Amino acid sequence: MTAELVRGQNHPLPSTRLEVRVSAGSPVVAGATLADEQGTVRGAAWVAHPGAPRLPGIEVPRRAASEHRLDLDLDALPGEVHRVTVLLALPRTPGAPTGFGAVAAPFVSVTGPEGTGIAGFTLTGLDTESAVGALEFYRRAGAWKVRAVGQGYSSGLAGMLFDHGLSEAAELAAAILLAAAGPLVPAPQGPPATLAGAVVAGADDVADAAAVPPGGRIDYAHPRRRTVPAAPAPSTAPPTSTAPSAPAPSTAPAFPPGTAGSPVTPPAAPTGPAAPVAGDAAGHSMDERLYNQVWGMFEDLARSAAAYRGAVGFAQSRLEEELDRLLSDPRNRIGGAGDTAREAARAKHDELVARAREALDRDLAQLVAESEVVEPALPAPCAGWDKPVWHAHRAVSGEPWALRLGEVHLPERPELRIPLLVRLPLERGLWIDSGRSESGADMVRDGAELKRLALESAVAHAVRLLAAYPAGEMSVQVVDPAGAGAAALAPLIRAGVLAGPPASGAAGVEAVLDRLTRRVDLVQMAVRAGAADALPPDLDPAGQLLVVNDFPHGFDDRAVTRLRYLAYEGPSVGVHLLLVADQEDASAYGPVLAPFWRGLLRLTPLAGDHLADPWVRHVWTYEPPSVPQGSRVLEQVLATVAEARRARGL
């Protein structure tokens, strides 16, 4: 049972492999400091933060968010480390709150490797503090414990780091908040003093880029790309680099070379990128490592494209400023001197754009190489329908890690496709949009064809989800009030993998919603009471996927209310929603459904349609996981699922 801690209370840890989850009412930056037996943080290399998210035994998130997950392996920490403090800080972004008193109290929880709850702590009593030490993991007599801290700092992250013994606290705090602001370009890994000369170029940071001091450089460093160092040439001359040397072993833990945040000074002459390796990411299993690697590729592509676009925008704005300055002087409007100055300004612009494109092409080439080794290694739930792993599909026995919902790409290199993966079990319902597209991808299709394509896409997602789980651990129910989806639903019906015939009419809709609502209520009560064995014998323990076609047709106000309840409360107890709907068709319900739509993950059945990304404001081109023309892979997979269900007497 999870222990609810109060400030200052400690609790023993049954495991040293842990996960810390953070839930806040506003985006926060999450990180951690490592300290020795005296509680001293010996330097910036002892801090895990968005700019250096991995240290031995710990990994923290790369950006500010309302929900976080931090991974800890206390046994993997260097021997000098006796304390790990999880810190939270408010980002410095326009409109962000300036103190934790202005947001809902953050909640942090500690879970074991199987997701079992260990301890939880609500950080109450905060006011003007913009940084807080949330939890402390500390070693006593060879055993680890966790303590609820809740120590806030009105002086912000810099004050907190200074209190932990860091003399360079202000510079490090600025670097952390800069790295968490976005995926624009990563915080430089060198000494904090180098930040003054770096340009952070992103979609919304062209104005900031223009404020860089003369001679400032644009940092094109790729976020995750490691380089293979060349052996340095022997020399008897003293080094001339201004980079700091590695701290002595007595003042820093022995971080492995190449670890993010390592105090070891990297060689000055890299020979090129390291060969990509599938599963080259953090995680306790290969599936988790591949999932994290794919999302790392997505972040890398977003960052690289944002940096390129920002650099081009910066170059253009600087060219315009220089031309305006030249034209403001009448002597430069005519004559050879003015022409020479204008040509020089355009040459600077072209040089900046060429350098940005060169860096982008280098990053994209590395991502293409990584994609070529990652795609073949993905397990079936995360692989495309055209991959051999599906054609040799067999019933699975273990819990799935993630599900592929399609691919995304950017116009800078359309052939580089990044899989769009979501964790399982689904935390949000899926909405397949059957309405008109704003991107114009549906210009040659009528409304009936769009609805058919949307339901066919929903069926493909349902088949993939069924195949991802062991037989009997996921059940699919379908609501098709008007019976309009019979053709698209035929593969599921023929295979006999549905929990029952598709429900139609108002009575059918009501019966399915009543049954699932009762299931959610009973499971929630059993979980709260700790009496899972007391569930009725007729209750299906399997996860439930409810596929609703042509919403809101056939739904009255009561049915809509129950569907909203299932969407909000169902995922936590294994009931998930897959909705096929046109938002305009539900406009009669007014704003009451606005939160409902926002709570679902919207997808489109159309190849080449767009997905907006509020993170970096890219407009990604989305490709649904389409079945190759003429392929019978869906029928083959359904036959495998049906056979496994029959073998278990289902």
Secondary structure, 3 states (H helix, E strand, C coil): CCEEECCCCEEECCCCEEEEEEEEEEEEEEEEEEECCCCCCCCHHHEEECCECEECCEECCCCCEEEEEEEEEHHHCCCCCCEEEEEEECCCCCCCCCCHHHCCCCEEEEECCCCCEEEEEECCCCCCCCEEEEEEEEEECCEEEEEEEEEEECCHHHHHHHHCCCCCHHHHHHHHHHHHCCCCCCCCCCCHHHHHHEECCCCCCHHHHHCCCCCCEECCCCCCCCEEECCCCCCCCCCCCCCCCCCCHHHCCCCCCCCCCCCCCCCCCEEEECCCCCCCCCCCCHHHHHHHHHHHHHHHHHHHHHHHHHHHHHHHHHHHHHHHHHHCCHHHCCCHHHHHHHHHHHHHHHHHHHHHHHHHHHHHHHHHHHHHHHHHHCCHHHCCCCCHHHHCCCCCCCCCCEEEEEEEECCCCCCCCEEEEEECCCCCCEEEECCCCCCCCCCCCCHHHHHHHHHHHHHHHHHHHHHHCCCCCEEEEEECCCCCCHHHHHHHHHHCCECCCCECHHHHHHHHHHHHHHHHHHHHHHHHHCCHHHCCCCCCCCEEEEEEEEECCCCCHHHHHHHHHHHHHCHHHCEEEEEEECHHHHHHHHHHHHHHHHCCEEECCCCCEEEECCCCCCEEEEECCCCCCCCCHHHHHHHHHHHHHHHCCC
